[in-house]
Amino acid sequence: MTEEMILSLEEENQFKFKSFNAKKAFMMGQRIANYAIENDLQVCVEIVANGKVLFHFASDKCIPDNDQWLKRKINTVMYFHHSSKFIHFKLKGDSSLIGSKYGLRAEDYAVIHGGFPIYVENAGFIGAIAVSGLQPNEDHDLVIQTIKEFLD
C-alpha cells in the first residue's frame, strides 16, 4: 500500500460522524452551496445517504459535465466505500482498471478526487458526499473542510 493510500485511509478513519441525518446533510450542502455562490465558483455538490439523495446543488456556472463527474464520484464512493481519492491512488489514476479489474463501466465511475464516504460510528458506511467543478484536489479539500465543520 502506498503512502498516499495510507494517508487517505487515515483521513477516512478520522472523519466519522456520531450521527447523520437529512438536516445535517442539508446544512453541509448549504454550506458548500453558499461558498460557491459567494465566491462565484463553478461547483456542484451532492450528498446521499441510506439510499436517498439528501442534497443536490449546481451553481449557475456548472455545466452538465460537472454534474456527470459528480454522479461518477458518488458512484465510486458508494461502490467501494472509500473516497474517490483513495481509489485514484489504488488504481494509480488509471480509470481503465475500473473495467478490467472490477467489471464496472469506466464511464460510470471516477478515479479522481472529490468524493468522500459518510461513516457513522456504530453504524458504518451510510453514504457519500461529492463536489465537482474545481480542480480535483480542491473538490476534495472543500468536502473535507465541510465535514470538519459538521462533525459531532
DSSP file (Angstrom, degrees, kcal/mol; ACC not computed):
  #  RESIDUE AA STRUCTURE BP1 BP2  ACC     N-H-->O    O-->H-N    N-H-->O    O-->H-N    TCO  KAPPA ALPHA  PHI   PSI    X-CA   Y-CA   Z-CA
    1    1 A M              0   0    0      0, 0.0    89,-0.0     0, 0.0     2,-0.0   0.000 360.0 360.0 360.0 133.9    0.0    0.0    0.0
    2    2 A T     >  -     0   0    0      1,-0.1     4,-2.2    87,-0.1     5,-0.2  -0.290 360.0-112.0 -76.9 163.3    1.4    3.4   -1.0
    3    3 A E  H  > S+     0   0    0      1,-0.2     4,-2.6     2,-0.2     5,-0.2   0.888 119.0  54.5 -60.6 -39.9    1.9    6.3    1.4
    4    4 A E  H  > S+     0   0    0      1,-0.2     4,-2.2     2,-0.2    -1,-0.2   0.903 108.3  49.1 -61.6 -41.0   -0.9    8.2   -0.4
    5    5 A M  H  > S+     0   0    0      2,-0.2     4,-2.4     1,-0.2    -2,-0.2   0.916 111.0  49.6 -64.5 -43.0   -3.3    5.3    0.2
    6    6 A I  H  X S+     0   0    0     -4,-2.2     4,-2.4     1,-0.2    -2,-0.2   0.921 111.6  48.5 -61.6 -45.0   -2.4    5.0    3.8
    7    7 A L  H  X S+     0   0    0     -4,-2.6     4,-2.1     1,-0.2    -1,-0.2   0.882 110.7  51.4 -63.7 -38.3   -3.0    8.8    4.3
    8    8 A S  H  X S+     0   0    0     -4,-2.2     4,-2.2     2,-0.2    -2,-0.2   0.910 110.7  48.0 -64.9 -41.8   -6.3    8.6    2.5
    9    9 A L  H  X S+     0   0    0     -4,-2.4     4,-2.4     2,-0.2    -2,-0.2   0.899 110.3  52.0 -65.7 -39.9   -7.4    5.7    4.8
   10   10 A E  H  X S+     0   0    0     -4,-2.4     4,-1.8     1,-0.2    -1,-0.2   0.894 108.8  51.4 -61.9 -39.2   -6.3    7.6    7.9
   11   11 A E  H  X S+     0   0    0     -4,-2.1     4,-1.6     2,-0.2    -2,-0.2   0.921 109.4  49.5 -63.4 -44.2   -8.3   10.6    6.7
   12   12 A E  H  < S+     0   0    0     -4,-2.2    -2,-0.2     1,-0.2    -1,-0.2   0.909 112.2  48.0 -61.0 -41.9  -11.4    8.4    6.2
   13   13 A N  H  < S+     0   0    0     -4,-2.4     3,-0.3     1,-0.2    -1,-0.2   0.815 109.6  53.9 -68.5 -30.2  -11.0    7.0    9.7
   14   14 A Q  H  < S+     0   0    0     -4,-1.8     2,-0.9     1,-0.2    -1,-0.2   0.824 102.6  58.7 -72.9 -32.6  -10.5   10.4   11.2
   15   15 A F     <  +     0   0    0     -4,-1.6   104,-0.5    -3,-0.2     2,-0.4  -0.594  68.7 138.1-107.8  72.5  -13.8   11.9    9.8
   16   16 A K        -     0   0    0     -2,-0.9     2,-0.2    -3,-0.3   104,-0.2  -0.931  44.7-132.0-114.0 139.0  -16.6    9.7   11.1
   17   17 A F  B     -a  120   0A   0    102,-2.9   104,-3.3    -2,-0.4     3,-0.1  -0.577   6.1-147.3 -87.1 149.4  -19.9   11.1   12.4
   18   18 A K  S    S+     0   0    0      1,-0.3     2,-0.3    -2,-0.2    -1,-0.1   0.806  90.5   0.6 -78.2 -33.0  -21.5   10.2   15.6
   19   19 A S        -     0   0    0    100,-0.1    -1,-0.3   101,-0.0     2,-0.3  -0.983  65.8-169.3-150.2 156.2  -24.9   10.8   13.9
   20   20 A F        +     0   0    0     -2,-0.3     2,-0.3    -3,-0.1   100,-0.0  -0.973  15.8 154.6-151.1 134.1  -26.0   11.8   10.5
   21   21 A N     >  -     0   0    0     -2,-0.3     4,-2.3     1,-0.0     5,-0.2  -0.868  56.9 -84.6-148.1-179.0  -29.4   12.8    9.2
   22   22 A A  H  > S+     0   0    0     -2,-0.3     4,-2.7     1,-0.2     5,-0.2   0.856 123.2  55.5 -62.2 -36.6  -31.2   14.8    6.5
   23   23 A K  H  > S+     0   0    0      2,-0.2     4,-2.5     1,-0.2    -1,-0.2   0.927 109.4  45.9 -62.7 -44.9  -30.9   18.1    8.5
   24   24 A K  H  > S+     0   0    0      2,-0.2     4,-2.6     1,-0.2     5,-0.2   0.906 112.4  51.3 -65.5 -40.4  -27.1   17.7    8.8
   25   25 A A  H  X S+     0   0    0     -4,-2.3     4,-2.9     2,-0.2     5,-0.2   0.922 110.9  48.7 -61.0 -44.0  -26.8   16.8    5.1
   26   26 A F  H  X S+     0   0    0     -4,-2.7     4,-2.9     2,-0.2    -2,-0.2   0.928 112.0  48.0 -61.9 -45.8  -28.8   19.9    4.2
   27   27 A M  H  X S+     0   0    0     -4,-2.5     4,-2.0     2,-0.2    -2,-0.2   0.898 114.0  47.0 -64.0 -40.8  -26.7   22.1    6.4
   28   28 A M  H  X S+     0   0    0     -4,-2.6     4,-1.9     2,-0.2    -2,-0.2   0.942 114.8  45.8 -65.2 -47.5  -23.5   20.7    4.9
   29   29 A G  H  X S+     0   0    0     -4,-2.9     4,-2.8     1,-0.2    -2,-0.2   0.902 111.9  51.8 -62.4 -41.0  -24.7   21.0    1.4
   30   30 A Q  H  X S+     0   0    0     -4,-2.9     4,-3.0    -5,-0.2     5,-0.2   0.876 106.1  55.5 -62.9 -37.8  -26.0   24.5    2.0
   31   31 A R  H  X S+     0   0    0     -4,-2.0     4,-1.9    -5,-0.2    -1,-0.2   0.927 112.1  42.3 -60.1 -45.4  -22.5   25.5    3.4
   32   32 A I  H  X S+     0   0    0     -4,-1.9     4,-2.3     2,-0.2    -2,-0.2   0.908 114.4  51.3 -68.6 -42.0  -20.9   24.3    0.2
   33   33 A A  H  X S+     0   0    0     -4,-2.8     4,-2.6     1,-0.2    -2,-0.2   0.923 110.3  48.6 -61.3 -45.6  -23.5   26.0   -2.0
   34   34 A N  H  X S+     0   0    0     -4,-3.0     4,-3.1     1,-0.2     5,-0.2   0.898 109.9  52.4 -61.7 -40.4  -23.2   29.3   -0.1
   35   35 A Y  H  X S+     0   0    0     -4,-1.9     4,-1.7    -5,-0.2    -1,-0.2   0.916 110.9  47.6 -61.0 -43.3  -19.4   29.1   -0.5
   36   36 A A  H  <>S+     0   0    0     -4,-2.3     5,-2.8     2,-0.2     4,-0.3   0.917 115.0  45.2 -64.3 -43.7  -19.8   28.6   -4.3
   37   37 A I  H ><5S+     0   0    0     -4,-2.6     3,-1.2     3,-0.2    -2,-0.2   0.943 112.9  49.4 -66.3 -48.1  -22.3   31.4   -4.6
   38   38 A E  H 3<5S+     0   0    0     -4,-3.1    -1,-0.2     1,-0.3    -2,-0.2   0.823 119.6  38.2 -61.8 -31.8  -20.3   33.9   -2.5
   39   39 A N  T 3<5S-     0   0    0     -4,-1.7    -1,-0.3    -5,-0.2    -2,-0.2   0.289 107.4-122.9-104.1   9.3  -17.1   33.1   -4.5
   40   40 A D  T < 5 +     0   0    0     -3,-1.2     2,-0.3    -4,-0.3    -3,-0.2   0.914  54.9 165.8  50.7  51.3  -18.8   32.8   -7.9
   41   41 A L      < -     0   0    0     -5,-2.8     2,-1.3    -6,-0.1    20,-0.4  -0.653  49.6-120.4-102.2 153.9  -17.5   29.3   -8.3
   42   42 A Q        +     0   0    0     -2,-0.3     2,-0.4    91,-0.2    21,-0.1  -0.736  60.5 148.4 -86.8  87.0  -18.4   26.5  -10.7
   43   43 A V        -     0   0    0     -2,-1.3    16,-2.4    90,-0.1     2,-0.4  -0.987  30.4-175.7-134.4 133.8  -19.3   24.0   -8.0
   44   44 A C  E     -CB  58 132A   0     88,-2.7    88,-2.1    -2,-0.4     2,-0.3  -0.946  12.1-172.3-118.7 146.4  -21.8   21.1   -7.8
   45   45 A V  E     -CB  57 131A   0     12,-2.5    12,-2.4    -2,-0.4     2,-0.4  -0.998   7.2-178.8-140.3 143.3  -22.4   19.2   -4.7
   46   46 A E  E     -CB  56 130A   0     84,-2.1    84,-2.4    -2,-0.3     2,-0.4  -0.998   6.3-168.3-141.4 140.8  -24.4   16.1   -3.8
   47   47 A I  E     +CB  55 129A   0      8,-2.5     7,-2.5    -2,-0.4     8,-1.6  -0.995  10.4 179.9-128.8 125.7  -25.0   14.2   -0.6
   48   48 A V  E     +CB  53 128A   0     80,-2.9    80,-2.1    -2,-0.4     2,-0.3  -0.956   5.3 165.5-124.6 144.2  -26.5   10.8   -0.5
   49   49 A A  E >   +CB  52 127A   0      3,-2.4     3,-1.7    -2,-0.4    78,-0.2  -0.968  62.4   3.9-157.1 142.5  -27.3    8.5    2.5
   50   50 A N  T 3  S-     0   0    0     76,-2.7    77,-0.1    -2,-0.3     3,-0.1   0.861 130.1 -52.5  51.9  41.7  -29.3    5.5    3.2
   51   51 A G  T 3  S+     0   0    0     75,-0.4     2,-0.4     1,-0.2    -1,-0.3   0.566 117.2 102.3  78.1   9.4  -30.4    5.1   -0.5
   52   52 A K  E <  S-C   49   0A   0     -3,-1.7    -3,-2.4     0, 0.0     2,-0.8  -0.945  73.1-123.1-128.0 146.6  -31.6    8.7   -0.8
   53   53 A V  E     +C   48   0A   0     -2,-0.4    -5,-0.2    -5,-0.2     3,-0.1  -0.798  31.6 176.9 -81.1 115.6  -30.3   11.9   -2.3
   54   54 A L  E     +     0   0A   0     -7,-2.5     2,-0.3    -2,-0.8    -6,-0.2   0.684  64.0  11.1 -95.4 -21.5  -30.4   14.3    0.6
   55   55 A F  E     +C   47   0A   0     -8,-1.6    -8,-2.5   -26,-0.0     2,-0.3  -0.961  57.3 171.1-158.0 138.1  -28.9   17.3   -1.1
   56   56 A H  E     +C   46   0A   0     -2,-0.3     2,-0.3   -10,-0.2   -10,-0.2  -0.963   8.1 167.5-148.2 134.1  -28.0   18.4   -4.6
   57   57 A F  E     -C   45   0A   0    -12,-2.4   -12,-2.5    -2,-0.3     2,-0.4  -0.995  13.5-172.6-146.6 139.3  -26.9   21.8   -5.8
   58   58 A A  E     -C   44   0A   0     -2,-0.3   -14,-0.2   -14,-0.2   -16,-0.0  -0.979  24.1-134.3-131.5 120.4  -25.4   23.1   -9.0
   59   59 A S    >   -     0   0    0    -16,-2.4     3,-1.6    -2,-0.4   -17,-0.1  -0.189  32.5-100.1 -66.4 165.2  -24.2   26.7   -9.2
   60   60 A D  T 3  S+     0   0    0      1,-0.3    -1,-0.1   -19,-0.1   -18,-0.1   0.797 123.3  55.0 -57.1 -29.4  -25.1   28.9  -12.2
   61   61 A K  T 3  S+     0   0    0    -20,-0.4    -1,-0.3   -18,-0.1   -19,-0.2   0.624  83.3 109.5 -82.5 -12.3  -21.6   28.2  -13.6
   62   62 A C    <   -     0   0    0     -3,-1.6    -4,-0.1   -19,-0.2   -19,-0.1  -0.338  53.5-157.0 -65.2 144.6  -21.9   24.5  -13.5
   63   63 A I    >>  -     0   0    0    -21,-0.1     4,-1.3     1,-0.0     3,-1.2  -0.776  35.2 -98.6-114.5 163.3  -22.3   22.7  -16.9
   64   64 A P  H 3> S+     0   0    0      0, 0.0     4,-2.1     0, 0.0     5,-0.2   0.831 121.9  62.9 -52.8 -33.0  -23.8   19.2  -17.4
   65   65 A D  H 3> S+     0   0    0      1,-0.2     4,-2.3     2,-0.2     5,-0.2   0.890  99.7  53.3 -59.7 -39.6  -20.3   17.8  -17.5
   66   66 A N  H <> S+     0   0    0     -3,-1.2     4,-2.1     1,-0.2    -1,-0.2   0.911 108.3  49.9 -61.3 -42.0  -19.7   18.8  -13.9
   67   67 A D  H  X S+     0   0    0     -4,-1.3     4,-2.3     2,-0.2    -1,-0.2   0.871 108.9  52.2 -65.9 -36.7  -22.9   17.1  -12.8
   68   68 A Q  H  X S+     0   0    0     -4,-2.1     4,-2.2     2,-0.2    -2,-0.2   0.915 109.6  48.6 -65.5 -42.4  -21.8   13.9  -14.6
   69   69 A W  H  X S+     0   0    0     -4,-2.3     4,-2.4     2,-0.2    -2,-0.2   0.887 109.3  54.7 -62.6 -38.2  -18.5   13.9  -12.8
   70   70 A L  H  X S+     0   0    0     -4,-2.1     4,-2.4     2,-0.2    -2,-0.2   0.942 109.0  46.3 -59.5 -49.3  -20.4   14.4   -9.6
   71   71 A K  H  X S+     0   0    0     -4,-2.3     4,-2.7     1,-0.2    -1,-0.2   0.889 111.6  52.3 -61.5 -40.0  -22.5   11.3  -10.2
   72   72 A R  H  X S+     0   0    0     -4,-2.2     4,-2.1     2,-0.2    38,-1.2   0.892 109.3  49.3 -64.9 -39.3  -19.4    9.3  -11.1
   73   73 A K  H  X S+     0   0    0     -4,-2.4     4,-2.2    36,-0.2    -2,-0.2   0.921 111.7  49.0 -65.8 -43.1  -17.7   10.4   -7.9
   74   74 A I  H  X S+     0   0    0     -4,-2.4     4,-2.9     1,-0.2     5,-0.2   0.939 110.2  51.6 -59.9 -47.0  -20.8    9.4   -5.9
   75   75 A N  H  X S+     0   0    0     -4,-2.7     4,-2.2     1,-0.2     5,-0.2   0.895 108.8  51.5 -56.9 -41.7  -20.9    6.0   -7.7
   76   76 A T  H  X S+     0   0    0     -4,-2.1     4,-2.6     2,-0.2     6,-0.3   0.938 113.0  43.4 -62.3 -48.3  -17.2    5.4   -6.9
   77   77 A V  H  X S+     0   0    0     -4,-2.2     4,-2.5     1,-0.2     5,-0.3   0.912 113.8  51.3 -65.2 -42.1  -17.7    6.1   -3.2
   78   78 A M  H  < S+     0   0    0     -4,-2.9    -1,-0.2    -5,-0.2    -2,-0.2   0.854 115.4  42.2 -65.9 -34.2  -20.9    4.1   -3.0
   79   79 A Y  H  < S+     0   0    0     -4,-2.2    -2,-0.2    -5,-0.2    -1,-0.2   0.932 127.2  28.1 -76.4 -47.5  -19.4    1.0   -4.7
   80   80 A F  H  < S-     0   0    0     -4,-2.6    -2,-0.2     2,-0.2    -3,-0.2   0.643  90.6-135.4 -92.7 -15.2  -16.0    1.0   -2.9
   81   81 A H  S  < S+     0   0    0     -4,-2.5     2,-0.3    -5,-0.3    -4,-0.1   0.800  75.3  98.2  60.1  29.6  -17.0    2.6    0.5
   82   82 A H  S    S-     0   0    0     -6,-0.3    -1,-0.3    -5,-0.3    -2,-0.2  -0.918  85.6 -84.2-137.6 162.8  -13.8    4.7    0.1
   83   83 A S     >  -     0   0    0     -2,-0.3     4,-2.0     1,-0.1    33,-0.2  -0.315  33.3-122.8 -65.6 152.1  -13.0    8.1   -1.1
   84   84 A S  H  > S+     0   0    0     31,-1.9     4,-2.0     1,-0.2    -1,-0.1   0.763 115.3  61.1 -67.0 -22.5  -12.5    8.6   -4.8
   85   85 A K  H  > S+     0   0    0     30,-0.7     4,-2.1     2,-0.2    -1,-0.2   0.922 103.3  48.4 -65.8 -45.2   -9.1   10.0   -3.8
   86   86 A F  H  > S+     0   0    0      1,-0.2     4,-2.8     2,-0.2    -2,-0.2   0.924 112.1  48.9 -60.3 -44.6   -8.2    6.6   -2.2
   87   87 A I  H  X S+     0   0    0     -4,-2.0     4,-2.5     1,-0.2     6,-0.3   0.872 106.6  57.3 -64.8 -36.6   -9.4    4.8   -5.4
   88   88 A H  H  <>S+     0   0    0     -4,-2.0     5,-2.8     1,-0.2     6,-0.3   0.942 112.5  40.2 -56.8 -48.0   -7.4    7.2   -7.5
   89   89 A F  H ><5S+     0   0    0     -4,-2.1     3,-1.0     3,-0.2    -2,-0.2   0.889 112.9  55.0 -70.4 -38.2   -4.2    6.2   -5.6
   90   90 A K  H 3<5S+     0   0    0     -4,-2.8    -1,-0.2     1,-0.3    -2,-0.2   0.893 117.2  36.0 -61.1 -40.2   -5.2    2.5   -5.5
   91   91 A L  T ><5S-     0   0    0     -4,-2.5     3,-2.2    -5,-0.2    -1,-0.3   0.277 110.0-121.1 -97.7  10.2   -5.6    2.4   -9.3
   92   92 A K  T < 5 -     0   0    0     -3,-1.0    -3,-0.2     1,-0.3    -4,-0.1   0.836  68.3 -62.1  53.4  36.0   -2.7    4.8   -9.9
   93   93 A G  T 3 <S+     0   0    0     -5,-2.8     2,-1.0    -6,-0.3    -1,-0.3   0.540 101.5 136.1  72.8   7.0   -5.1    7.2  -11.7
   94   94 A D    X   -     0   0    0     -3,-2.2     3,-1.6    -6,-0.3     4,-0.3  -0.742  32.3-175.3 -93.9  97.2   -5.9    4.6  -14.4
   95   95 A S  T >> S+     0   0    0     -2,-1.0     3,-1.3     1,-0.3     4,-0.5   0.717  76.9  72.8 -66.3 -20.1   -9.6    4.7  -14.9
   96   96 A S  H >> S+     0   0    0      1,-0.3     4,-2.0     2,-0.2     3,-0.7   0.767  84.9  68.2 -65.1 -22.6   -9.5    1.7  -17.4
   97   97 A L  H <>>S+     0   0    0     -3,-1.6     4,-2.4     1,-0.2     5,-0.8   0.728  83.2  72.0 -70.2 -20.2   -8.8   -0.5  -14.4
   98   98 A I  H <>5S+     0   0    0     -3,-1.3     6,-2.0    -4,-0.3     4,-0.9   0.917 108.8  34.2 -57.0 -42.2  -12.4    0.1  -13.1
   99   99 A G  H <X5S+     0   0    0     -3,-0.7     4,-1.7    -4,-0.5    -2,-0.2   0.945 123.3  41.2 -78.1 -50.9  -13.5   -2.1  -16.0
  100  100 A S  H  <5S+     0   0    0     -4,-2.0    -3,-0.2     1,-0.2    -2,-0.2   0.831 125.8  33.3 -71.8 -31.5  -10.7   -4.6  -16.3
  101  101 A K  H  <5S+     0   0    0     -4,-2.4    -3,-0.2    -5,-0.2    -1,-0.2   0.809 135.2  20.5 -93.6 -32.8  -10.2   -5.1  -12.6
  102  102 A Y  H  <<S-     0   0    0     -4,-0.9    -3,-0.2    -5,-0.8    -2,-0.2   0.482  94.2-120.9-118.8  -5.9  -13.8   -4.7  -11.2
  103  103 A G     <  +     0   0    0     -4,-1.7     2,-0.3     1,-0.3    -4,-0.2   0.749  67.2 135.1  71.8  22.8  -16.0   -5.3  -14.2
  104  104 A L        -     0   0    0     -6,-2.0     2,-0.6    -7,-0.1    -1,-0.3  -0.685  65.4-102.3-102.5 157.3  -17.6   -1.8  -13.9
  105  105 A R    >   -     0   0    0     -2,-0.3     3,-2.4     1,-0.2     4,-0.4  -0.697  25.2-147.0 -79.9 118.0  -18.2    0.7  -16.7
  106  106 A A  G >  S+     0   0    0     -2,-0.6     3,-1.1     1,-0.3    -1,-0.2   0.799  96.0  63.1 -56.8 -31.1  -15.5    3.3  -16.6
  107  107 A E  G 3  S+     0   0    0      1,-0.2    -1,-0.3     3,-0.1   -35,-0.1   0.599 102.0  51.9 -72.8  -8.1  -17.9    6.0  -17.8
  108  108 A D  G <  S+     0   0    0     -3,-2.4     2,-0.3   -36,-0.1    -1,-0.2   0.466 107.9  55.6-102.1  -4.1  -20.0    5.5  -14.6
  109  109 A Y    <   -     0   0    0     -3,-1.1     2,-0.5    -4,-0.4   -36,-0.2  -0.932  68.9-140.4-132.5 152.1  -17.1    5.8  -12.1
  110  110 A A        -     0   0    0    -38,-1.2     2,-0.8    -2,-0.3   -22,-0.1  -0.955   7.1-166.9-118.3 125.4  -14.5    8.5  -11.3
  111  111 A V        +     0   0    0     -2,-0.5     2,-0.3   -18,-0.1   -16,-0.1  -0.554  65.1  92.5-102.3  63.8  -10.9    7.7  -10.4
  112  112 A I  S    S-     0   0    0     -2,-0.8     3,-0.4    24,-0.1   -25,-0.1  -0.984  82.3 -85.9-155.8 152.5  -10.4   11.3   -9.3
  113  113 A H  S    S+     0   0    0     -2,-0.3    26,-0.1     1,-0.2     3,-0.1  -0.166  86.3  75.2 -62.2 153.2  -10.6   13.3   -6.0
  114  114 A G        +     0   0    0      1,-0.4    17,-2.0    25,-0.1     2,-0.4   0.242  68.7  90.9 131.0 -12.5  -13.8   14.8   -4.8
  115  115 A G  E     - D   0 130A   0     -3,-0.4   -31,-1.9    15,-0.2   -30,-0.7  -0.920  48.4-177.8-112.9 140.2  -16.0   12.1   -3.4
  116  116 A F  E     - D   0 129A   0     13,-2.9    13,-2.5    -2,-0.4     2,-0.1  -0.996  24.4-116.1-140.6 140.7  -15.9   11.0    0.3
  117  117 A P  E     - D   0 128A   0      0, 0.0     2,-0.7     0, 0.0    11,-0.3  -0.408  17.6-136.6 -75.3 150.0  -17.7    8.3    2.3
  118  118 A I  E     - D   0 127A   0      9,-2.8     8,-2.9   -70,-0.1     9,-1.2  -0.934  28.0-179.6-104.9 112.0  -20.0    9.1    5.1
  119  119 A Y  E     - D   0 125A   0     -2,-0.7  -102,-2.9  -104,-0.5     2,-0.5  -0.911  11.7-159.5-111.4 139.6  -19.3    6.8    8.0
  120  120 A V  E >>  -aD  17 124A   0      4,-2.5     4,-3.0    -2,-0.4     3,-2.3  -0.977  29.2-108.6-119.5 130.3  -21.3    6.9   11.2
  121  121 A E  T 34 S+     0   0    0   -104,-3.3  -104,-0.0    -2,-0.5     0, 0.0  -0.285 104.7   9.8 -54.8 138.1  -19.9    5.4   14.4
  122  122 A N  T 34 S+     0   0    0      1,-0.1    -1,-0.3     0, 0.0  -104,-0.1   0.488 130.1  59.0  67.0   5.6  -21.7    2.2   15.4
  123  123 A A  T <4 S-     0   0    0     -3,-2.3     2,-0.2     1,-0.1    -2,-0.2   0.567  87.1-154.6-128.0 -29.5  -23.4    2.1   12.0
  124  124 A G  E  <  + D   0 120A   0     -4,-3.0    -4,-2.5     2,-0.0     2,-0.3  -0.556  54.3   5.8  88.3-152.7  -20.7    2.0    9.4
  125  125 A F  E     + D   0 119A   0     -6,-0.2    -6,-0.2    -2,-0.2     3,-0.1  -0.498  58.6 157.3 -72.9 129.0  -20.9    3.3    5.9
  126  126 A I  E     -     0   0A   0     -8,-2.9   -76,-2.7    -2,-0.3   -75,-0.4   0.523  57.0 -44.3-127.7 -12.5  -24.1    5.0    5.0
  127  127 A G  E     -BD  49 118A   0     -9,-1.2    -9,-2.8   -78,-0.2     2,-0.3  -0.956  52.7 -91.1 175.4-158.2  -23.4    7.3    2.0
  128  128 A A  E     -BD  48 117A   0    -80,-2.1   -80,-2.9    -2,-0.3     2,-0.4  -0.985   8.7-154.1-150.8 154.6  -21.3    9.8    0.2
  129  129 A I  E     +BD  47 116A   0    -13,-2.5   -13,-2.9    -2,-0.3     2,-0.3  -0.995  22.9 179.4-128.5 137.8  -20.7   13.4   -0.3
  130  130 A A  E     -BD  46 115A   0    -84,-2.4   -84,-2.1    -2,-0.4     2,-0.4  -0.991  15.5-164.2-142.3 149.8  -19.1   14.7   -3.5
  131  131 A V  E     +B   45   0A   0    -17,-2.0     2,-0.3    -2,-0.3   -86,-0.2  -0.981  12.2 179.4-129.0 142.2  -18.1   18.0   -5.0
  132  132 A S  E     +B   44   0A   0    -88,-2.1   -88,-2.7    -2,-0.4     3,-0.1  -0.989  48.9  61.3-141.1 149.5  -17.3   18.7   -8.7
  133  133 A G  S    S+     0   0    0      1,-0.6   -91,-0.2    -2,-0.3   -90,-0.1  -0.032  86.1  73.3 128.2 -30.3  -16.2   21.8  -10.7
  134  134 A L  S    S-     0   0    0      1,-0.2    -1,-0.6     2,-0.1    -3,-0.0  -0.225 104.6 -60.5 -93.1-170.1  -13.0   22.8   -9.1
  135  135 A Q    >>  -     0   0    0      1,-0.1     4,-2.6    -3,-0.1     3,-0.8  -0.516  59.6-109.7 -66.8 146.3   -9.6   21.1   -9.5
  136  136 A P  H 3> S+     0   0    0      0, 0.0     4,-2.3     0, 0.0     5,-0.2   0.860 119.0  48.2 -51.3 -43.2   -9.9   17.6   -8.1
  137  137 A N  H 3> S+     0   0    0      1,-0.2     4,-2.3     2,-0.2     5,-0.1   0.842 112.1  50.6 -67.6 -30.9   -7.8   18.2   -5.1
  138  138 A E  H <> S+     0   0    0     -3,-0.8     4,-2.3     2,-0.2    -1,-0.2   0.874 107.7  53.0 -72.2 -37.9   -9.8   21.4   -4.4
  139  139 A D  H  X S+     0   0    0     -4,-2.6     4,-1.9     2,-0.2    -2,-0.2   0.951 112.2  45.7 -56.9 -49.1  -13.0   19.5   -4.7
  140  140 A H  H  X S+     0   0    0     -4,-2.3     4,-2.6    -5,-0.2    -2,-0.2   0.926 111.6  50.9 -61.0 -47.1  -11.7   17.0   -2.1
  141  141 A D  H  X S+     0   0    0     -4,-2.3     4,-2.8     1,-0.2    -1,-0.2   0.869 107.8  53.0 -61.9 -37.1  -10.4   19.8    0.2
  142  142 A L  H  X S+     0   0    0     -4,-2.3     4,-1.9     2,-0.2    -1,-0.2   0.897 110.3  48.1 -65.7 -39.8  -13.8   21.5    0.1
  143  143 A V  H  X S+     0   0    0     -4,-1.9     4,-2.7     2,-0.2    -2,-0.2   0.948 114.1  46.2 -62.3 -49.0  -15.5   18.3    1.1
  144  144 A I  H  X S+     0   0    0     -4,-2.6     4,-2.6     1,-0.2    -2,-0.2   0.916 110.9  51.8 -63.0 -44.7  -13.0   17.7    4.0
  145  145 A Q  H  X S+     0   0    0     -4,-2.8     4,-1.4     1,-0.2    -1,-0.2   0.907 112.7  46.6 -58.0 -42.5  -13.3   21.3    5.2
  146  146 A T  H  X S+     0   0    0     -4,-1.9     4,-1.1    -5,-0.2    -2,-0.2   0.922 110.2  51.7 -68.4 -44.3  -17.1   21.0    5.3
  147  147 A I  H >X S+     0   0    0     -4,-2.7     3,-1.0     1,-0.2     4,-0.8   0.926 106.3  55.5 -57.8 -45.1  -17.0   17.6    7.1
  148  148 A K  H >< S+     0   0    0     -4,-2.6     3,-0.7     1,-0.3    -1,-0.2   0.878 105.5  52.6 -55.2 -39.2  -14.7   19.0    9.8
  149  149 A E  H 3< S+     0   0    0     -4,-1.4    -1,-0.3     1,-0.2    -2,-0.2   0.757 114.8  41.1 -68.5 -24.5  -17.2   21.8   10.5
  150  150 A F  H << S+     0   0    0     -4,-1.1    -1,-0.2    -3,-1.0    -2,-0.2   0.322  78.6 123.0-113.2   8.2  -20.1   19.4   11.0
  151  151 A L    <<        0   0    0     -4,-0.8  -134,-0.1    -3,-0.7  -136,-0.0  -0.469 360.0 360.0 -67.2 143.4  -18.5   16.5   13.0
  152  152 A D              0   0    0   -133,-0.2    -1,-0.1  -136,-0.1  -135,-0.1   0.488 360.0 360.0 -66.4 360.0  -20.4   15.9   16.2
